[in-house]
Amino acid sequence: MRKVYLVGAGPGDPGLLTCKAFQLLQKADVVVYDRLVSAEVLAVVNPAATLIFAGKLQGEQERIQTEIHAHLLTHATSNKTVVRLKGGDPMVFGRGAEEWAFLIRHGIDVELVPGISSSLAVPALAGIPVTLRGVAASFAVIAGHRRNLESQEWSRYRLVDTLVLLMAVENRAAIAAQLIRAGRGADEPAAFIERGATDRERVVITTLGAIARGQVAVRAPAVLVVGQVVRMRRHLQRIVSETAPVREPEAIHAVR
Ligand SMILES: C[S@@+](CC[C@H](N)C(=O)[O-])C[C@H]1O[C@@H](n2cnc3c(N)ncnc32)[C@H](O)[C@@H]1O
């Protein structure tokens, strides 16, 4: 079978794999996986499968991408069930389309199995909805790590209600400063969610101004959310104790 399954691993919790992804991981012969695929997800892979780590180090991306292509070609032509496993969804900042096109060019079929993207699931699991009736009717998902960050047209994000930034930890101060310069409020609520969907999750609630001033300590991987929806988190905390008081429904309106 000259085929590669391009599979999304979701944000980290194996319970958030799709049924199709789970079944493929159980029967895979070869799994080529990225740095952001959690140990918990790898634990569901067929124990007899060959696991190939394809995490990219800063500055080595192109060399490793070439190696990934070579692995996929070698295994896909040897009649094995080959899974290319990527964190979140393969088509959201995952170079999924490039790998897909490369394989098709080499006569290898590709079947995509979408995953739950961290861009939506990580904020949601932390109690931050990207849209909220009467508060946020639009959102944008933005790459925070790219060439010429300073010269990006940040003004295009001025009127989007909620901004979700991936890969933004390293450049957070510059990004926040650009957003403020583009017209967003320095007092606008912002949240970093580190290692979302895992038991190592940490949430930092702050403001765009504090990030711009370099006052927010955070470690990758993290999702940055900017917008009024961040205020919703305090109304969406999980009720961990059976005896905890029931929340007032009108709390939802207090955010507006
Ligand atoms: C190269 S992008 C890949 C995104 C992925 N394809 C997706 O749909 O989630 C990597 C970025 O995703 C975010 N990310 C992925 N998983 C995460 C998690 N469990 N917790 C927090 N951020 C995460 C971080 O911003 C990280 O820098």
The ligand as an ORCA input file, in Angstrom:
! r2SCAN-3c Opt
* xyz 0 1
  C       3.901     24.473     15.058
  S       2.459     24.929     15.914
  C       1.478     23.508     15.599
  C       0.021     23.692     15.890
  C      -0.783     22.425     15.754
  N      -0.766     21.940     14.406
  C      -2.213     22.601     16.232
  O      -3.157     22.571     15.419
  O      -2.383     22.717     17.455
  C       2.981     24.710     17.589
  C       2.306     25.645     18.562
  O       1.026     25.161     18.927
  C       0.741     25.522     20.255
  N       0.450     24.302     21.037
  C       0.333     23.055     20.546
  N      -0.036     22.194     21.501
  C      -0.145     22.923     22.644
  C      -0.503     22.608     23.987
  N      -0.828     21.350     24.356
  N      -0.531     23.613     24.894
  C      -0.221     24.867     24.542
  N       0.140     25.213     23.284
  C       0.159     24.265     22.350
  C       1.936     26.307     20.776
  O       1.690     27.683     20.528
  C       3.039     25.789     19.884
  O       4.094     26.707     19.803
*
